[in-house]
Amino acid sequence: MPTAHAADKHPAIGVLLREWRGVRRMSQLDLAHESGVSGRHLGFIETGRAQASREVVSRLAEALSLPLREQNALLLAAGYAPHYGESTLASPSMERLSQAIGLILRHQEPYPAFVISRHFDVLAANDAAVRINAFLLEGQQSAHANLLHQVFDPQDFRRVILNWPEVAAKFIRQLQDELVAAPSDRKARQLLADVLKYPDVPAAWRLRQLGPEPEPVLTMVFKSRAGPLRFFETITTFAAPRDVTLDELRIDCAFPADEHTASVCARLAAGELM
């Protein structure tokens, strides 16, 4: 049974449903049809005149294609306990996952690979990433554990990204898209506000651009004493996750975009470049 005091601590379910319908561009009738809930009952849930059962909340969440964290939020708003757990990578339940991630990172050698959270925090990296980062920054340590701050801070990786406007615009677009998908994510909203404060960030980036989609593959070009290094990235996510942490993890693998970059990575791995 739902508990009234639990619901009081969270936004009303009707508020969340209306927000998510707006994000998904679904009418109340659309959501009722997709979830198998009668339009009348859904209307009563949104106005607070009816209590949604746990099953109905789950069906609504599925019809809205909500991330696991947002499904939990919808359950809490209805007065129910969250369905999905949120474990750390160090927890026993995530041991096999951690082993799989470690295997992917090692197999990416001699090219960089990172484990990134939904808020672009760098949770882990392989040895190649450490070597190449040190090479690009000439031994200086990054001041940030967050990828976006690394890209936008003029004293960090920004100063060695030769095509910074294209790279930064891509990350801003990605963060803004995630905010559209999860408008209640306060941490993501604060992250966006923080990176937009850095010097020389175009004012136009403060508004989400609705123009053509960016190119599917972006080559990042870095300045180095061995000449320009060019990488493109692939993103790995986990299918059918049953844990919030797993749902939000991604593995970012960088690959050389030319033979020169591949050669420099190999020489760094062999200790030939210091």
C-alpha angles and dihedrals in degrees: 000000000000119000120226095216091055092054092048091064095057137053114280113268090237091059092051093046092052091047092050093045087055092050092048092041091235126147120222087256091052092053093046090052095046094047098040091237118133115254090234093053092046090051090052091049092052093050094044095246093117135039116233116225119231090253092052091049090052091050091050091049091050092048089052091048091231122184113247094257090054091046088057090049091053091051091049090050088055091050099257132123116258116269099208125062126222113219131178119240088246094059119107091242090061096047095108091045091051090051091051092049091049090051092052092049093050094046090054091067132153086027126068124266130176137187108225131190125220088265093051095255111154105234099174141354137190125245092260091059091051092048096047094044090052090047094050094046091040094237097318115132118235111251093216138061090198119088096216093052088049090053097044103038108096089213093054133051092321090080092060099042105100095192094041098147092058094043095046093046089053092053093046090051091049093050092046091050090052090051090052088052092047108023093172093060100116094179092056090047091051091047090054091049091049098051092045088061093066116107121277096010106152113252090226090068090070088076123058110251115227096191128112118327113261120255111284092234122041121191113217113210119203129193113232138160087252091058131265115336118207125201137171123196140223124199123218121197131176122257122233096356119195097192129066093228092051091046091056101042123101132179113221112203120188121207129191114259094202142022094256092059091047090051093050091050091051093048091049090052090050092050093244094125121053 
